Amino acid sequence: MANPSPSRLWLMRAAFLGLALLIMFFHLIPLDTVPRRWAPPDLLIAFAFAWSLRRPDYAPAPSIAAVMLMADLLFLRPPGLMALLAVLGSEYLKTRASGLREASFAGEWLAVCLSLLAITVLNRLTLGLLAVEQAQLSLSLIQMVMTMIAYPLVVLVSQSLMGVRKPAPSDTDAMGGRA
């Protein structure tokens, strides 16, 4: 599929937003009222990064910003900080997507892990400089590591169930460049 139709493009953009809403819904369901000693992976960022690397046109920056801002508000985080960091991280990965397209999955995973590390450090530093109360460092590190570990599973789900694959080198977009 060299040139995806506009309806397919908008369907996949809507699928990204629907997937994000589904993740937020399950995150907000009170399944356990006892506080946990560990933090689950941030699947919103993992899916945003996977879709940004594999098909950047399916996850545009305004969609990622809107999803992450809604997550900031629903999860009672400082509004806008994680949204900004997630957009910056995904846009950085989009600029590297063409180089990572020919690389192995290990190169892609390393780039995502470094982006997650930068997001975690910048988030902690910003909240610390502004004297905003934040979670324990151990919980932030556990969430970062769990997200890094979950990334291959996120890619597998995106690829096999949702059809978000890297475009082949022969695929081009309507403007004649690579998709």
C-alpha positions in Angstrom: 0.0 0.0 0.0 2.1 2.8 -1.3 -0.4 5.6 -0.9 -2.9 5.0 1.9 -6.3 6.5 1.1 -7.4 9.6 3.1 -10.1 7.5 4.7 -7.6 4.9 5.9 -5.4 7.7 7.2 -8.3 9.3 9.2 -9.5 5.9 10.3 -6.0 5.1 11.8 -5.9 8.6 13.4 -9.2 7.9 15.0 -8.0 4.4 16.1 -5.0 6.1 17.8 -7.4 8.4 19.7 -9.7 5.5 20.5 -6.9 3.4 21.8 -5.7 6.2 24.0 -9.2 6.7 25.4 -9.4 2.9 26.1 -6.0 2.9 27.9 -7.1 5.9 30.0 -10.4 4.2 30.8 -8.8 1.1 32.1 -6.2 3.1 34.0 -9.0 5.0 35.9 -11.0 1.9 36.8 -10.6 1.3 40.6 -9.6 -2.4 40.4 -7.5 -2.3 43.6 -7.8 0.2 46.4 -4.6 -0.7 48.1 -1.6 1.4 47.0 0.9 -0.6 44.9 4.6 -0.6 45.5 5.3 -0.6 41.7 4.2 1.6 38.8 2.7 0.1 35.7 4.2 1.0 32.3 3.0 4.2 30.6 1.2 2.6 27.7 0.1 6.0 26.3 3.7 7.1 25.7 4.7 3.6 24.5 1.9 3.5 21.8 2.6 7.2 20.8 6.3 6.4 20.3 5.6 3.1 18.4 3.1 4.8 16.1 5.3 7.8 15.6 8.2 5.6 14.5 6.2 3.2 12.4 3.7 5.5 10.8 4.2 9.2 11.8 1.1 10.2 9.7 -1.2 8.1 12.0 -0.1 9.9 15.2 0.3 13.6 14.4 1.7 16.0 17.1 -1.7 17.6 17.8 -3.3 14.2 18.5 -0.4 13.2 20.8 -0.6 16.6 22.6 -4.4 16.3 23.0 -4.2 12.8 24.3 -1.4 13.5 26.7 -3.0 16.7 28.0 -6.2 14.8 28.7 -4.2 12.2 30.5 -2.5 14.9 32.5 -5.8 16.3 33.6 -7.4 12.8 34.3 -4.4 11.4 36.1 -4.0 14.6 38.2 -0.5 15.4 36.9 0.7 19.0 36.4 -1.2 19.9 33.2 0.9 20.2 30.1 4.3 19.1 31.3 4.1 15.4 30.3 2.1 16.4 27.2 5.0 18.7 26.1 7.6 16.1 26.9 5.7 13.4 25.0 5.3 15.6 22.0 9.0 16.5 22.0 10.0 12.9 22.4 7.7 11.7 19.6 8.8 14.5 17.3 12.4 13.6 18.0 11.7 10.0 17.1 9.9 11.0 14.0 13.0 12.9 12.8 15.0 9.7 13.3 12.4 7.4 11.8 13.9 7.3 8.4 17.3 6.2 9.8 15.7 3.7 12.1 13.5 2.3 9.3 16.5 0.4 7.9 17.9 -0.4 11.3 17.1 -3.4 13.4 14.5 -3.4 16.1 17.2 -3.2 18.7 18.2 0.3 17.3 14.6 1.4 17.4 14.2 0.1 20.9 17.4 1.8 22.1 16.2 5.2 20.6 12.8 4.8 22.4 14.6 3.9 25.7 16.8 6.9 25.5 13.8 9.1 24.8 12.0 7.6 27.7 15.0 8.3 29.9 15.2 11.9 28.7 11.5 12.4 29.4 11.7 10.9 32.9 14.8 13.0 33.8 13.3 16.3 32.3 10.0 15.7 34.1 11.7 15.1 37.5 14.0 18.1 37.0 11.2 20.4 36.0 8.9 19.3 38.9 11.8 19.6 41.3 12.8 23.1 40.1 9.2 24.3 40.5 8.9 22.6 43.9 5.9 20.5 42.8 5.2 17.5 44.9 6.0 14.3 42.9 6.1 10.6 43.3 9.0 8.8 44.8 12.1 8.4 42.5 11.8 4.7 42.7 8.3 4.7 41.3 9.3 7.0 38.4 12.2 4.7 37.6 10.1 1.6 37.9 7.5 3.1 35.5 10.3 4.1 33.1 11.8 0.6 33.1 8.4 -1.1 32.8 7.6 1.1 29.8 10.9 0.2 28.2 10.2 -3.5 28.8 6.6 -3.2 27.5 7.7 -1.4 24.3 8.3 -4.6 22.3 4.9 -5.9 23.3 3.3 -2.6 22.3 5.0 -2.8 18.9 3.8 -6.4 18.5 0.2 -5.4 19.3 0.4 -2.4 17.0 1.8 -4.4 14.2 -0.3 -7.6 14.4 -3.6 -6.4 15.7 -3.8 -2.8 14.3 -1.7 -3.1 11.1 0.7 -0.2 12.1 3.8 -1.4 10.2 6.9 0.3 9.0 6.5 1.3 5.4 8.6 -0.6 2.9 11.5 1.3 1.4 9.6 1.4 -1.9 6.5 3.0 -0.3 6.3 6.7 -1.0 3.8 9.4 0.0 1.8 11.6 -2.3 4.6 14.2 -2.4 7.1 11.6 -3.6 9.0 11.3 -0.4 9.1 8.4 2.0 6.1 7.8 4.2 
